[in-house]
Structure formats: C-alpha cells, structure tokens
C-alpha cells in the first residue's frame, strides 16, 4: 500500500491474472486496515487545482508558506514577497500540468539547496563531522545517503518535514561518514548526537505524509 498511489499488486512471473480478484478478496481485511492507517496519518490537504497542481506550498521545516500564481506573463519563475505574503509566479499556464510541474520542481530544488545545505553545514561543524561534499536531489524513496567517499545526498522533500526530523536525517547521514553501516557502533554514535533518535526513526516510517502528492508522484 503506497501513500499516494494506493494499492499496488506485484505478481510473480507466470501468475495467472484471472486469480487477481480472488487474491484481493482473500486479503480484503488487510487492504482495508492498511488503507485506514494511511488515511489516519494524512494531514489536512492544502488547496489544489483541478489537475492536481498546488495553490499553496507549505514548508514545515522553515516554516514558510507560498501561494502559487499560474500564467504569469514572464519567462521564468519569480518569487514575490509583499504585504500579501509570499507568492510564487509561474509563467506556465495552469492547464499545462507538465510544464507547471517542471517549473515547480525546478524551483523546489533551488529552495532545498539554499536552505538545506547551509543547515547541514552548520550542523556538521557544530558536531565536528567531516564530509567531502553535500548535494540536494529529488529522490524517490531515500531521505538521504552517504557514499564511501563521504558524499552526502539529501532529498529535496526534506523541506516538507518538521525541523527535528530533518535534523535527525542529517545526523543519521553524518554518522555514516564514521560507520558506513547500521551496526551497534553506528546507532551508539547516532544516539550520542540525537538522544531522541528512536522516536524520530519511528516517525520517519510515516514521514511521507508531509510530502504533497504533486511532489511525490512527479518522478
């Protein structure tokens, strides 16, 4: 059961598709319970357009909220902050969902880089961690990763998470620069820098709830 795609049935090679209805019927109780768990975790949705594009973008990590204006008569994405609040002006027409989403994701990556990277650098310095490089990318499932060369990648979607969970992911990846595994020594190091790591790690299992569908399904 996926957060935004709903039920996904994966069949082994050679499986007779005629048996799918019976398969679903036998697992009906589990399907209902799984769907119910997802629904209970979902926050109140923000307003969207008819084709699923956002009218409002909210970043829990900052916190920050933007209203989105489509069909702006420019050639690029423009940020405006005035007495009416923060507005994101897109040149794409709201009816052109593909172009609008591309512009939104391009802006989102820039926002993530400008906010997440400085926060990461400050956190690493305050805890005396060493790494070779930090990157921000829009990834499908991983919130972060650390390579054997000390290159750390943070998911753009972290912008939508609360700051304490963002901090946990950053600490998690920084600890991988010392232990490139999930050994006891690794978790001991994590607990030293984040005493609440157990509850944070548990909450990360449902952290997808913070990410709006227009971001999650656009890959």
MODELLER restraints for C-alpha pairs under 7 A, 6 or more apart:
rsr = mdl.restraints
at = mdl.atoms
rsr.add(forms.Gaussian(group=physical.xy_distance, feature=features.Distance(at['CA:1:A'], at['CA:7:A']), mean=4.53, stdev=0.5))
rsr.add(forms.Gaussian(group=physical.xy_distance, feature=features.Distance(at['CA:1:A'], at['CA:8:A']), mean=6.05, stdev=0.5))
rsr.add(forms.Gaussian(group=physical.xy_distance, feature=features.Distance(at['CA:1:A'], at['CA:34:A']), mean=6.67, stdev=0.5))
rsr.add(forms.Gaussian(group=physical.xy_distance, feature=features.Distance(at['CA:3:A'], at['CA:38:A']), mean=6.59, stdev=0.5))
rsr.add(forms.Gaussian(group=physical.xy_distance, feature=features.Distance(at['CA:4:A'], at['CA:213:A']), mean=6.17, stdev=0.5))
rsr.add(forms.Gaussian(group=physical.xy_distance, feature=features.Distance(at['CA:41:A'], at['CA:209:A']), mean=6.44, stdev=0.5))
rsr.add(forms.Gaussian(group=physical.xy_distance, feature=features.Distance(at['CA:42:A'], at['CA:209:A']), mean=5.42, stdev=0.5))
rsr.add(forms.Gaussian(group=physical.xy_distance, feature=features.Distance(at['CA:43:A'], at['CA:209:A']), mean=6.83, stdev=0.5))
rsr.add(forms.Gaussian(group=physical.xy_distance, feature=features.Distance(at['CA:46:A'], at['CA:56:A']), mean=6.44, stdev=0.5))
rsr.add(forms.Gaussian(group=physical.xy_distance, feature=features.Distance(at['CA:47:A'], at['CA:54:A']), mean=6.51, stdev=0.5))
rsr.add(forms.Gaussian(group=physical.xy_distance, feature=features.Distance(at['CA:47:A'], at['CA:55:A']), mean=5.59, stdev=0.5))
rsr.add(forms.Gaussian(group=physical.xy_distance, feature=features.Distance(at['CA:47:A'], at['CA:56:A']), mean=6.43, stdev=0.5))
rsr.add(forms.Gaussian(group=physical.xy_distance, feature=features.Distance(at['CA:48:A'], at['CA:54:A']), mean=4.43, stdev=0.5))
rsr.add(forms.Gaussian(group=physical.xy_distance, feature=features.Distance(at['CA:48:A'], at['CA:55:A']), mean=5.03, stdev=0.5))
rsr.add(forms.Gaussian(group=physical.xy_distance, feature=features.Distance(at['CA:49:A'], at['CA:55:A']), mean=6.49, stdev=0.5))
rsr.add(forms.Gaussian(group=physical.xy_distance, feature=features.Distance(at['CA:51:A'], at['CA:97:A']), mean=6.82, stdev=0.5))
rsr.add(forms.Gaussian(group=physical.xy_distance, feature=features.Distance(at['CA:52:A'], at['CA:214:A']), mean=6.59, stdev=0.5))
rsr.add(forms.Gaussian(group=physical.xy_distance, feature=features.Distance(at['CA:53:A'], at['CA:214:A']), mean=6.24, stdev=0.5))
rsr.add(forms.Gaussian(group=physical.xy_distance, feature=features.Distance(at['CA:54:A'], at['CA:68:A']), mean=6.92, stdev=0.5))
rsr.add(forms.Gaussian(group=physical.xy_distance, feature=features.Distance(at['CA:55:A'], at['CA:67:A']), mean=5.88, stdev=0.5))
rsr.add(forms.Gaussian(group=physical.xy_distance, feature=features.Distance(at['CA:55:A'], at['CA:68:A']), mean=5.07, stdev=0.5))
rsr.add(forms.Gaussian(group=physical.xy_distance, feature=features.Distance(at['CA:56:A'], at['CA:66:A']), mean=5.60, stdev=0.5))
rsr.add(forms.Gaussian(group=physical.xy_distance, feature=features.Distance(at['CA:56:A'], at['CA:67:A']), mean=4.48, stdev=0.5))
rsr.add(forms.Gaussian(group=physical.xy_distance, feature=features.Distance(at['CA:56:A'], at['CA:68:A']), mean=5.74, stdev=0.5))
rsr.add(forms.Gaussian(group=physical.xy_distance, feature=features.Distance(at['CA:57:A'], at['CA:65:A']), mean=5.60, stdev=0.5))
rsr.add(forms.Gaussian(group=physical.xy_distance, feature=features.Distance(at['CA:57:A'], at['CA:66:A']), mean=5.04, stdev=0.5))
rsr.add(forms.Gaussian(group=physical.xy_distance, feature=features.Distance(at['CA:57:A'], at['CA:67:A']), mean=6.39, stdev=0.5))
rsr.add(forms.Gaussian(group=physical.xy_distance, feature=features.Distance(at['CA:58:A'], at['CA:64:A']), mean=5.74, stdev=0.5))
rsr.add(forms.Gaussian(group=physical.xy_distance, feature=features.Distance(at['CA:58:A'], at['CA:65:A']), mean=4.26, stdev=0.5))
rsr.add(forms.Gaussian(group=physical.xy_distance, feature=features.Distance(at['CA:58:A'], at['CA:66:A']), mean=6.34, stdev=0.5))
rsr.add(forms.Gaussian(group=physical.xy_distance, feature=features.Distance(at['CA:59:A'], at['CA:65:A']), mean=6.15, stdev=0.5))
rsr.add(forms.Gaussian(group=physical.xy_distance, feature=features.Distance(at['CA:59:A'], at['CA:159:A']), mean=5.69, stdev=0.5))
rsr.add(forms.Gaussian(group=physical.xy_distance, feature=features.Distance(at['CA:59:A'], at['CA:160:A']), mean=4.72, stdev=0.5))
rsr.add(forms.Gaussian(group=physical.xy_distance, feature=features.Distance(at['CA:60:A'], at['CA:159:A']), mean=6.89, stdev=0.5))
rsr.add(forms.Gaussian(group=physical.xy_distance, feature=features.Distance(at['CA:60:A'], at['CA:160:A']), mean=5.22, stdev=0.5))
rsr.add(forms.Gaussian(group=physical.xy_distance, feature=features.Distance(at['CA:60:A'], at['CA:161:A']), mean=5.53, stdev=0.5))
rsr.add(forms.Gaussian(group=physical.xy_distance, feature=features.Distance(at['CA:60:A'], at['CA:162:A']), mean=5.05, stdev=0.5))
rsr.add(forms.Gaussian(group=physical.xy_distance, feature=features.Distance(at['CA:61:A'], at['CA:159:A']), mean=5.48, stdev=0.5))
rsr.add(forms.Gaussian(group=physical.xy_distance, feature=features.Distance(at['CA:61:A'], at['CA:160:A']), mean=5.99, stdev=0.5))
rsr.add(forms.Gaussian(group=physical.xy_distance, feature=features.Distance(at['CA:61:A'], at['CA:161:A']), mean=5.49, stdev=0.5))
rsr.add(forms.Gaussian(group=physical.xy_distance, feature=features.Distance(at['CA:61:A'], at['CA:162:A']), mean=4.71, stdev=0.5))
rsr.add(forms.Gaussian(group=physical.xy_distance, feature=features.Distance(at['CA:61:A'], at['CA:163:A']), mean=4.61, stdev=0.5))
rsr.add(forms.Gaussian(group=physical.xy_distance, feature=features.Distance(at['CA:65:A'], at['CA:86:A']), mean=6.86, stdev=0.5))
rsr.add(forms.Gaussian(group=physical.xy_distance, feature=features.Distance(at['CA:66:A'], at['CA:86:A']), mean=5.01, stdev=0.5))
rsr.add(forms.Gaussian(group=physical.xy_distance, feature=features.Distance(at['CA:66:A'], at['CA:87:A']), mean=5.21, stdev=0.5))
rsr.add(forms.Gaussian(group=physical.xy_distance, feature=features.Distance(at['CA:66:A'], at['CA:88:A']), mean=6.35, stdev=0.5))
rsr.add(forms.Gaussian(group=physical.xy_distance, feature=features.Distance(at['CA:67:A'], at['CA:86:A']), mean=6.40, stdev=0.5))
rsr.add(forms.Gaussian(group=physical.xy_distance, feature=features.Distance(at['CA:67:A'], at['CA:87:A']), mean=4.77, stdev=0.5))
rsr.add(forms.Gaussian(group=physical.xy_distance, feature=features.Distance(at['CA:67:A'], at['CA:88:A']), mean=6.11, stdev=0.5))
rsr.add(forms.Gaussian(group=physical.xy_distance, feature=features.Distance(at['CA:68:A'], at['CA:87:A']), mean=5.82, stdev=0.5))
rsr.add(forms.Gaussian(group=physical.xy_distance, feature=features.Distance(at['CA:68:A'], at['CA:88:A']), mean=4.79, stdev=0.5))
rsr.add(forms.Gaussian(group=physical.xy_distance, feature=features.Distance(at['CA:68:A'], at['CA:89:A']), mean=6.16, stdev=0.5))
rsr.add(forms.Gaussian(group=physical.xy_distance, feature=features.Distance(at['CA:69:A'], at['CA:87:A']), mean=6.99, stdev=0.5))
rsr.add(forms.Gaussian(group=physical.xy_distance, feature=features.Distance(at['CA:69:A'], at['CA:88:A']), mean=5.98, stdev=0.5))
rsr.add(forms.Gaussian(group=physical.xy_distance, feature=features.Distance(at['CA:69:A'], at['CA:89:A']), mean=4.83, stdev=0.5))
rsr.add(forms.Gaussian(group=physical.xy_distance, feature=features.Distance(at['CA:69:A'], at['CA:90:A']), mean=6.12, stdev=0.5))
rsr.add(forms.Gaussian(group=physical.xy_distance, feature=features.Distance(at['CA:70:A'], at['CA:89:A']), mean=6.14, stdev=0.5))
rsr.add(forms.Gaussian(group=physical.xy_distance, feature=features.Distance(at['CA:70:A'], at['CA:90:A']), mean=4.94, stdev=0.5))
rsr.add(forms.Gaussian(group=physical.xy_distance, feature=features.Distance(at['CA:70:A'], at['CA:91:A']), mean=6.36, stdev=0.5))
rsr.add(forms.Gaussian(group=physical.xy_distance, feature=features.Distance(at['CA:70:A'], at['CA:92:A']), mean=6.08, stdev=0.5))
rsr.add(forms.Gaussian(group=physical.xy_distance, feature=features.Distance(at['CA:70:A'], at['CA:93:A']), mean=5.60, stdev=0.5))
rsr.add(forms.Gaussian(group=physical.xy_distance, feature=features.Distance(at['CA:70:A'], at['CA:94:A']), mean=5.41, stdev=0.5))
rsr.add(forms.Gaussian(group=physical.xy_distance, feature=features.Distance(at['CA:71:A'], at['CA:90:A']), mean=6.08, stdev=0.5))
rsr.add(forms.Gaussian(group=physical.xy_distance, feature=features.Distance(at['CA:71:A'], at['CA:91:A']), mean=4.97, stdev=0.5))
rsr.add(forms.Gaussian(group=physical.xy_distance, feature=features.Distance(at['CA:71:A'], at['CA:92:A']), mean=5.14, stdev=0.5))
rsr.add(forms.Gaussian(group=physical.xy_distance, feature=features.Distance(at['CA:71:A'], at['CA:93:A']), mean=4.28, stdev=0.5))
rsr.add(forms.Gaussian(group=physical.xy_distance, feature=features.Distance(at['CA:71:A'], at['CA:94:A']), mean=6.42, stdev=0.5))
rsr.add(forms.Gaussian(group=physical.xy_distance, feature=features.Distance(at['CA:72:A'], at['CA:89:A']), mean=5.82, stdev=0.5))
rsr.add(forms.Gaussian(group=physical.xy_distance, feature=features.Distance(at['CA:72:A'], at['CA:90:A']), mean=5.48, stdev=0.5))
rsr.add(forms.Gaussian(group=physical.xy_distance, feature=features.Distance(at['CA:72:A'], at['CA:91:A']), mean=4.53, stdev=0.5))
rsr.add(forms.Gaussian(group=physical.xy_distance, feature=features.Distance(at['CA:73:A'], at['CA:91:A']), mean=5.83, stdev=0.5))
rsr.add(forms.Gaussian(group=physical.xy_distance, feature=features.Distance(at['CA:74:A'], at['CA:91:A']), mean=5.29, stdev=0.5))
rsr.add(forms.Gaussian(group=physical.xy_distance, feature=features.Distance(at['CA:75:A'], at['CA:91:A']), mean=5.64, stdev=0.5))
rsr.add(forms.Gaussian(group=physical.xy_distance, feature=features.Distance(at['CA:76:A'], at['CA:90:A']), mean=6.66, stdev=0.5))
rsr.add(forms.Gaussian(group=physical.xy_distance, feature=features.Distance(at['CA:76:A'], at['CA:91:A']), mean=5.79, stdev=0.5))
rsr.add(forms.Gaussian(group=physical.xy_distance, feature=features.Distance(at['CA:77:A'], at['CA:89:A']), mean=5.66, stdev=0.5))
rsr.add(forms.Gaussian(group=physical.xy_distance, feature=features.Distance(at['CA:77:A'], at['CA:90:A']), mean=4.85, stdev=0.5))
rsr.add(forms.Gaussian(group=physical.xy_distance, feature=features.Distance(at['CA:77:A'], at['CA:91:A']), mean=6.35, stdev=0.5))
rsr.add(forms.Gaussian(group=physical.xy_distance, feature=features.Distance(at['CA:77:A'], at['CA:103:A']), mean=6.95, stdev=0.5))
rsr.add(forms.Gaussian(group=physical.xy_distance, feature=features.Distance(at['CA:78:A'], at['CA:88:A']), mean=5.96, stdev=0.5))
rsr.add(forms.Gaussian(group=physical.xy_distance, feature=features.Distance(at['CA:78:A'], at['CA:89:A']), mean=5.03, stdev=0.5))
rsr.add(forms.Gaussian(group=physical.xy_distance, feature=features.Distance(at['CA:78:A'], at['CA:90:A']), mean=6.72, stdev=0.5))
rsr.add(forms.Gaussian(group=physical.xy_distance, feature=features.Distance(at['CA:79:A'], at['CA:87:A']), mean=5.98, stdev=0.5))
rsr.add(forms.Gaussian(group=physical.xy_distance, feature=features.Distance(at['CA:79:A'], at['CA:88:A']), mean=4.88, stdev=0.5))
rsr.add(forms.Gaussian(group=physical.xy_distance, feature=features.Distance(at['CA:79:A'], at['CA:89:A']), mean=6.28, stdev=0.5))
rsr.add(forms.Gaussian(group=physical.xy_distance, feature=features.Distance(at['CA:80:A'], at['CA:86:A']), mean=5.76, stdev=0.5))
rsr.add(forms.Gaussian(group=physical.xy_distance, feature=features.Distance(at['CA:80:A'], at['CA:87:A']), mean=5.08, stdev=0.5))
rsr.add(forms.Gaussian(group=physical.xy_distance, feature=features.Distance(at['CA:80:A'], at['CA:88:A']), mean=6.37, stdev=0.5))
rsr.add(forms.Gaussian(group=physical.xy_distance, feature=features.Distance(at['CA:81:A'], at['CA:87:A']), mean=6.24, stdev=0.5))
rsr.add(forms.Gaussian(group=physical.xy_distance, feature=features.Distance(at['CA:92:A'], at['CA:99:A']), mean=6.13, stdev=0.5))
rsr.add(forms.Gaussian(group=physical.xy_distance, feature=features.Distance(at['CA:92:A'], at['CA:100:A']), mean=5.24, stdev=0.5))
rsr.add(forms.Gaussian(group=physical.xy_distance, feature=features.Distance(at['CA:93:A'], at['CA:100:A']), mean=6.91, stdev=0.5))
rsr.add(forms.Gaussian(group=physical.xy_distance, feature=features.Distance(at['CA:94:A'], at['CA:100:A']), mean=6.60, stdev=0.5))
rsr.add(forms.Gaussian(group=physical.xy_distance, feature=features.Distance(at['CA:109:A'], at['CA:137:A']), mean=6.98, stdev=0.5))
rsr.add(forms.Gaussian(group=physical.xy_distance, feature=features.Distance(at['CA:109:A'], at['CA:156:A']), mean=6.00, stdev=0.5))
rsr.add(forms.Gaussian(group=physical.xy_distance, feature=features.Distance(at['CA:112:A'], at['CA:136:A']), mean=6.91, stdev=0.5))
rsr.add(forms.Gaussian(group=physical.xy_distance, feature=features.Distance(at['CA:112:A'], at['CA:156:A']), mean=5.45, stdev=0.5))
rsr.add(forms.Gaussian(group=physical.xy_distance, feature=features.Distance(at['CA:112:A'], at['CA:159:A']), mean=6.25, stdev=0.5))
rsr.add(forms.Gaussian(group=physical.xy_distance, feature=features.Distance(at['CA:113:A'], at['CA:136:A']), mean=5.86, stdev=0.5))
rsr.add(forms.Gaussian(group=physical.xy_distance, feature=features.Distance(at['CA:117:A'], at['CA:134:A']), mean=6.97, stdev=0.5))
rsr.add(forms.Gaussian(group=physical.xy_distance, feature=features.Distance(at['CA:120:A'], at['CA:170:A']), mean=6.57, stdev=0.5))
rsr.add(forms.Gaussian(group=physical.xy_distance, feature=features.Distance(at['CA:129:A'], at['CA:174:A']), mean=6.60, stdev=0.5))
rsr.add(forms.Gaussian(group=physical.xy_distance, feature=features.Distance(at['CA:131:A'], at['CA:150:A']), mean=4.91, stdev=0.5))
rsr.add(forms.Gaussian(group=physical.xy_distance, feature=features.Distance(at['CA:131:A'], at['CA:151:A']), mean=6.52, stdev=0.5))
rsr.add(forms.Gaussian(group=physical.xy_distance, feature=features.Distance(at['CA:131:A'], at['CA:177:A']), mean=6.63, stdev=0.5))
rsr.add(forms.Gaussian(group=physical.xy_distance, feature=features.Distance(at['CA:132:A'], at['CA:149:A']), mean=7.00, stdev=0.5))
rsr.add(forms.Gaussian(group=physical.xy_distance, feature=features.Distance(at['CA:132:A'], at['CA:150:A']), mean=5.11, stdev=0.5))
rsr.add(forms.Gaussian(group=physical.xy_distance, feature=features.Distance(at['CA:132:A'], at['CA:151:A']), mean=5.50, stdev=0.5))
rsr.add(forms.Gaussian(group=physical.xy_distance, feature=features.Distance(at['CA:133:A'], at['CA:150:A']), mean=6.82, stdev=0.5))
rsr.add(forms.Gaussian(group=physical.xy_distance, feature=features.Distance(at['CA:133:A'], at['CA:151:A']), mean=4.78, stdev=0.5))
rsr.add(forms.Gaussian(group=physical.xy_distance, feature=features.Distance(at['CA:133:A'], at['CA:152:A']), mean=6.17, stdev=0.5))
rsr.add(forms.Gaussian(group=physical.xy_distance, feature=features.Distance(at['CA:134:A'], at['CA:151:A']), mean=5.86, stdev=0.5))
rsr.add(forms.Gaussian(group=physical.xy_distance, feature=features.Distance(at['CA:134:A'], at['CA:152:A']), mean=4.71, stdev=0.5))
rsr.add(forms.Gaussian(group=physical.xy_distance, feature=features.Distance(at['CA:134:A'], at['CA:153:A']), mean=5.74, stdev=0.5))
rsr.add(forms.Gaussian(group=physical.xy_distance, feature=features.Distance(at['CA:135:A'], at['CA:152:A']), mean=6.21, stdev=0.5))
rsr.add(forms.Gaussian(group=physical.xy_distance, feature=features.Distance(at['CA:135:A'], at['CA:153:A']), mean=4.67, stdev=0.5))
rsr.add(forms.Gaussian(group=physical.xy_distance, feature=features.Distance(at['CA:135:A'], at['CA:154:A']), mean=6.18, stdev=0.5))
rsr.add(forms.Gaussian(group=physical.xy_distance, feature=features.Distance(at['CA:136:A'], at['CA:153:A']), mean=5.58, stdev=0.5))
rsr.add(forms.Gaussian(group=physical.xy_distance, feature=features.Distance(at['CA:136:A'], at['CA:154:A']), mean=4.81, stdev=0.5))
rsr.add(forms.Gaussian(group=physical.xy_distance, feature=features.Distance(at['CA:136:A'], at['CA:155:A']), mean=5.84, stdev=0.5))
rsr.add(forms.Gaussian(group=physical.xy_distance, feature=features.Distance(at['CA:136:A'], at['CA:156:A']), mean=5.96, stdev=0.5))
rsr.add(forms.Gaussian(group=physical.xy_distance, feature=features.Distance(at['CA:137:A'], at['CA:153:A']), mean=6.83, stdev=0.5))
rsr.add(forms.Gaussian(group=physical.xy_distance, feature=features.Distance(at['CA:137:A'], at['CA:154:A']), mean=6.31, stdev=0.5))
rsr.add(forms.Gaussian(group=physical.xy_distance, feature=features.Distance(at['CA:137:A'], at['CA:155:A']), mean=5.27, stdev=0.5))
rsr.add(forms.Gaussian(group=physical.xy_distance, feature=features.Distance(at['CA:137:A'], at['CA:156:A']), mean=5.50, stdev=0.5))
rsr.add(forms.Gaussian(group=physical.xy_distance, feature=features.Distance(at['CA:138:A'], at['CA:155:A']), mean=5.41, stdev=0.5))
rsr.add(forms.Gaussian(group=physical.xy_distance, feature=features.Distance(at['CA:138:A'], at['CA:156:A']), mean=4.89, stdev=0.5))
rsr.add(forms.Gaussian(group=physical.xy_distance, feature=features.Distance(at['CA:138:A'], at['CA:157:A']), mean=6.79, stdev=0.5))
rsr.add(forms.Gaussian(group=physical.xy_distance, feature=features.Distance(at['CA:139:A'], at['CA:155:A']), mean=5.61, stdev=0.5))
rsr.add(forms.Gaussian(group=physical.xy_distance, feature=features.Distance(at['CA:142:A'], at['CA:155:A']), mean=6.92, stdev=0.5))
rsr.add(forms.Gaussian(group=physical.xy_distance, feature=features.Distance(at['CA:143:A'], at['CA:154:A']), mean=6.21, stdev=0.5))
rsr.add(forms.Gaussian(group=physical.xy_distance, feature=features.Distance(at['CA:143:A'], at['CA:155:A']), mean=5.00, stdev=0.5))
rsr.add(forms.Gaussian(group=physical.xy_distance, feature=features.Distance(at['CA:144:A'], at['CA:153:A']), mean=5.41, stdev=0.5))
rsr.add(forms.Gaussian(group=physical.xy_distance, feature=features.Distance(at['CA:144:A'], at['CA:154:A']), mean=4.49, stdev=0.5))
rsr.add(forms.Gaussian(group=physical.xy_distance, feature=features.Distance(at['CA:144:A'], at['CA:155:A']), mean=5.72, stdev=0.5))
rsr.add(forms.Gaussian(group=physical.xy_distance, feature=features.Distance(at['CA:144:A'], at['CA:169:A']), mean=6.72, stdev=0.5))
rsr.add(forms.Gaussian(group=physical.xy_distance, feature=features.Distance(at['CA:144:A'], at['CA:173:A']), mean=6.61, stdev=0.5))
rsr.add(forms.Gaussian(group=physical.xy_distance, feature=features.Distance(at['CA:145:A'], at['CA:152:A']), mean=5.64, stdev=0.5))
rsr.add(forms.Gaussian(group=physical.xy_distance, feature=features.Distance(at['CA:145:A'], at['CA:153:A']), mean=5.21, stdev=0.5))
rsr.add(forms.Gaussian(group=physical.xy_distance, feature=features.Distance(at['CA:145:A'], at['CA:154:A']), mean=6.79, stdev=0.5))
rsr.add(forms.Gaussian(group=physical.xy_distance, feature=features.Distance(at['CA:145:A'], at['CA:173:A']), mean=6.12, stdev=0.5))
rsr.add(forms.Gaussian(group=physical.xy_distance, feature=features.Distance(at['CA:146:A'], at['CA:152:A']), mean=4.41, stdev=0.5))
rsr.add(forms.Gaussian(group=physical.xy_distance, feature=features.Distance(at['CA:146:A'], at['CA:153:A']), mean=6.44, stdev=0.5))
rsr.add(forms.Gaussian(group=physical.xy_distance, feature=features.Distance(at['CA:146:A'], at['CA:173:A']), mean=5.86, stdev=0.5))
rsr.add(forms.Gaussian(group=physical.xy_distance, feature=features.Distance(at['CA:146:A'], at['CA:176:A']), mean=6.29, stdev=0.5))
rsr.add(forms.Gaussian(group=physical.xy_distance, feature=features.Distance(at['CA:146:A'], at['CA:177:A']), mean=6.95, stdev=0.5))
rsr.add(forms.Gaussian(group=physical.xy_distance, feature=features.Distance(at['CA:150:A'], at['CA:177:A']), mean=5.74, stdev=0.5))
rsr.add(forms.Gaussian(group=physical.xy_distance, feature=features.Distance(at['CA:152:A'], at['CA:173:A']), mean=6.87, stdev=0.5))
rsr.add(forms.Gaussian(group=physical.xy_distance, feature=features.Distance(at['CA:157:A'], at['CA:211:A']), mean=6.61, stdev=0.5))
rsr.add(forms.Gaussian(group=physical.xy_distance, feature=features.Distance(at['CA:158:A'], at['CA:166:A']), mean=6.13, stdev=0.5))
rsr.add(forms.Gaussian(group=physical.xy_distance, feature=features.Distance(at['CA:160:A'], at['CA:210:A']), mean=5.75, stdev=0.5))
rsr.add(forms.Gaussian(group=physical.xy_distance, feature=features.Distance(at['CA:160:A'], at['CA:211:A']), mean=5.83, stdev=0.5))
rsr.add(forms.Gaussian(group=physical.xy_distance, feature=features.Distance(at['CA:161:A'], at['CA:210:A']), mean=5.90, stdev=0.5))
rsr.add(forms.Gaussian(group=physical.xy_distance, feature=features.Distance(at['CA:165:A'], at['CA:200:A']), mean=6.27, stdev=0.5))
rsr.add(forms.Gaussian(group=physical.xy_distance, feature=features.Distance(at['CA:168:A'], at['CA:194:A']), mean=6.96, stdev=0.5))
rsr.add(forms.Gaussian(group=physical.xy_distance, feature=features.Distance(at['CA:168:A'], at['CA:197:A']), mean=6.83, stdev=0.5))
rsr.add(forms.Gaussian(group=physical.xy_distance, feature=features.Distance(at['CA:168:A'], at['CA:200:A']), mean=6.77, stdev=0.5))
rsr.add(forms.Gaussian(group=physical.xy_distance, feature=features.Distance(at['CA:171:A'], at['CA:190:A']), mean=6.80, stdev=0.5))
rsr.add(forms.Gaussian(group=physical.xy_distance, feature=features.Distance(at['CA:172:A'], at['CA:190:A']), mean=6.31, stdev=0.5))
rsr.add(forms.Gaussian(group=physical.xy_distance, feature=features.Distance(at['CA:175:A'], at['CA:186:A']), mean=6.66, stdev=0.5))
rsr.add(forms.Gaussian(group=physical.xy_distance, feature=features.Distance(at['CA:175:A'], at['CA:189:A']), mean=6.58, stdev=0.5))
rsr.add(forms.Gaussian(group=physical.xy_distance, feature=features.Distance(at['CA:175:A'], at['CA:190:A']), mean=6.28, stdev=0.5))
rsr.add(forms.Gaussian(group=physical.xy_distance, feature=features.Distance(at['CA:179:A'], at['CA:186:A']), mean=5.54, stdev=0.5))
rsr.add(forms.Gaussian(group=physical.xy_distance, feature=features.Distance(at['CA:191:A'], at['CA:197:A']), mean=6.06, stdev=0.5))
